[in-house]
Amino acid sequence: MTKKDRWIGLCVLGVGIYMILETLTMNYMNLMDDPGPVLLPRVVGSALALCGAGLVIGGIKATPKEEKTPEKKAMERKMFTVFGALVVYAVAFPILGYLLSTFLFLAGTMLYLANKRTGAHTIKVGVASAALTFALYWVFTEYLDVILPSGWFV
């Protein structure tokens, strides 16, 4: 951690507290045990506030920054590559649809981040990506009644 983390943590902490405070002013119809539309923003706001506080505390206890090693540079490159893949996934989501774009994103990132480069590992990654894609599809469409994009090719 660096000293800059405390400033980032303060911003994240502020956003989390703001989210929690905004849910206190929301008007909605109260039903018996239903938490209403404020539950998710409160949970996310609480998580952000907790993570922000952790960054602030970690930033205060930070030691002077050390030089970047080749290993750290490689990890940073992987991080930015995965972030780029996430952006491509978000753009491809409405075009390719949920099933194809999610499978490609999961398989691609798992193969990129893996240390193994064998055929058996590639098959395992493909099976795991397909299983996770279809499991999430089932949960969202059948259990949560969310309509996921089918894409232009379906």
C-alpha positions as CSV (number, residue, x, y, z in Angstrom):
1,M,0.0,0.0,0.0
2,T,1.0,3.6,-0.6
3,K,0.2,6.9,1.0
4,K,-2.0,7.6,-2.0
5,D,-4.3,4.8,-0.9
6,R,-5.5,6.9,2.0
7,W,-6.8,9.5,-0.4
8,I,-8.5,6.9,-2.6
9,G,-9.9,5.3,0.6
10,L,-11.3,8.6,1.7
11,C,-13.1,9.0,-1.6
12,V,-14.5,5.4,-1.5
13,L,-15.5,5.9,2.1
14,G,-17.3,9.1,1.2
15,V,-19.2,7.4,-1.7
16,G,-20.2,4.6,0.6
17,I,-21.5,6.9,3.3
18,Y,-23.3,9.0,0.7
19,M,-25.0,5.9,-0.7
20,I,-26.2,4.9,2.8
21,L,-27.5,8.4,3.5
22,E,-29.3,8.6,0.2
23,T,-31.2,5.4,1.0
24,L,-32.5,7.0,4.2
25,T,-34.4,9.6,2.2
26,M,-36.0,7.2,-0.3
27,N,-39.7,6.9,-0.2
28,Y,-41.2,3.5,-1.1
29,M,-44.2,1.3,-0.2
30,N,-43.5,-0.7,2.9
31,L,-44.6,-4.3,2.8
32,M,-44.4,-6.6,5.7
33,D,-40.8,-8.1,5.7
34,D,-39.8,-6.7,2.3
35,P,-36.7,-4.5,2.7
36,G,-37.7,-2.7,-0.5
37,P,-35.4,-1.0,-3.0
38,V,-33.0,0.3,-0.4
39,L,-31.4,-3.0,0.6
40,L,-28.9,-3.3,-2.3
41,P,-27.7,0.3,-2.1
42,R,-27.3,0.0,1.6
43,V,-25.3,-3.3,1.3
44,V,-23.1,-1.8,-1.5
45,G,-22.7,1.5,0.4
46,S,-21.7,-0.4,3.6
47,A,-19.2,-2.5,1.6
48,L,-17.7,0.6,0.0
49,A,-17.4,2.3,3.4
50,L,-15.7,-0.7,4.9
51,C,-13.3,-1.0,2.0
52,G,-12.6,2.7,2.1
53,A,-11.9,2.6,5.8
54,G,-9.5,-0.3,5.2
55,L,-7.7,1.7,2.5
56,V,-7.4,4.7,4.8
57,I,-6.0,2.7,7.7
58,G,-3.7,0.8,5.3
59,G,-2.5,4.0,3.8
60,I,-1.7,5.5,7.1
61,K,0.4,2.5,8.1
62,A,2.1,2.4,4.6
63,T,5.9,2.1,4.4
64,P,7.9,4.1,1.8
65,K,7.3,2.9,-1.7
66,E,9.8,0.4,-3.0
67,E,11.1,0.1,-6.6
68,K,9.0,-1.8,-9.1
69,T,10.3,-5.3,-9.8
70,P,9.8,-7.1,-13.1
71,E,7.3,-9.3,-11.3
72,K,5.2,-6.3,-10.2
73,K,5.3,-4.9,-13.7
74,A,4.1,-8.2,-15.1
75,M,1.2,-8.2,-12.6
76,E,0.3,-4.7,-13.5
77,R,0.3,-5.6,-17.2
78,K,-2.0,-8.5,-16.4
79,M,-4.3,-6.3,-14.4
80,F,-4.6,-3.8,-17.3
81,T,-5.1,-6.6,-19.8
82,V,-8.0,-8.0,-17.7
83,F,-9.5,-4.6,-17.4
84,G,-9.3,-4.1,-21.1
85,A,-11.0,-7.5,-21.6
86,L,-13.7,-6.4,-19.2
87,V,-14.3,-3.3,-21.3
88,V,-14.4,-5.4,-24.5
89,Y,-16.9,-7.8,-22.7
90,A,-19.1,-4.8,-21.8
91,V,-19.1,-3.6,-25.4
92,A,-19.6,-7.1,-26.9
93,F,-22.4,-8.0,-24.4
94,P,-25.3,-6.5,-26.3
95,I,-23.8,-7.5,-29.7
96,L,-22.8,-11.1,-29.0
97,G,-25.4,-11.8,-26.3
98,Y,-24.9,-13.0,-22.8
99,L,-24.0,-16.6,-23.5
100,L,-21.3,-16.1,-26.1
101,S,-19.7,-13.0,-24.6
102,T,-19.6,-14.4,-21.1
103,F,-18.2,-17.7,-22.2
104,L,-15.5,-15.9,-24.3
105,F,-14.7,-13.5,-21.4
106,L,-14.4,-16.2,-18.8
107,A,-12.4,-18.6,-20.9
108,G,-10.1,-15.9,-22.2
109,T,-9.3,-14.4,-18.8
110,M,-8.8,-17.8,-17.2
111,L,-6.5,-19.0,-19.9
112,Y,-4.6,-15.6,-19.9
113,L,-4.1,-15.7,-16.1
114,A,-3.2,-19.4,-15.8
115,N,0.3,-20.6,-15.5
116,K,-0.4,-23.9,-17.3
117,R,-0.5,-24.1,-21.1
118,T,-1.6,-27.7,-21.7
119,G,-4.4,-29.1,-23.8
120,A,-6.0,-30.7,-20.7
121,H,-6.0,-27.4,-18.9
122,T,-7.6,-25.7,-21.9
123,I,-10.4,-28.3,-21.9
124,K,-10.9,-27.8,-18.1
125,V,-11.1,-24.1,-18.6
126,G,-13.6,-24.5,-21.4
127,V,-15.8,-26.8,-19.4
128,A,-15.6,-24.6,-16.3
129,S,-16.4,-21.5,-18.3
130,A,-19.4,-23.1,-20.0
131,A,-20.7,-24.5,-16.7
132,L,-20.4,-21.1,-15.0
133,T,-22.0,-19.3,-17.9
134,F,-25.0,-21.6,-18.1
135,A,-25.4,-21.7,-14.3
136,L,-25.4,-17.9,-14.1
137,Y,-27.8,-17.8,-17.1
138,W,-30.2,-20.2,-15.3
139,V,-30.1,-18.2,-12.0
140,F,-30.7,-14.9,-13.8
141,T,-33.4,-16.1,-16.2
142,E,-35.3,-18.7,-14.2
143,Y,-34.8,-17.6,-10.6
144,L,-34.5,-13.8,-10.8
145,D,-36.6,-13.3,-14.0
146,V,-33.9,-11.1,-15.6
147,I,-34.0,-10.9,-19.4
148,L,-30.4,-11.2,-20.7
149,P,-29.5,-10.0,-24.2
150,S,-29.4,-12.7,-26.8
151,G,-27.3,-10.8,-29.3
152,W,-27.5,-10.2,-33.0
153,F,-26.6,-13.8,-33.9
154,V,-29.4,-15.6,-32.1
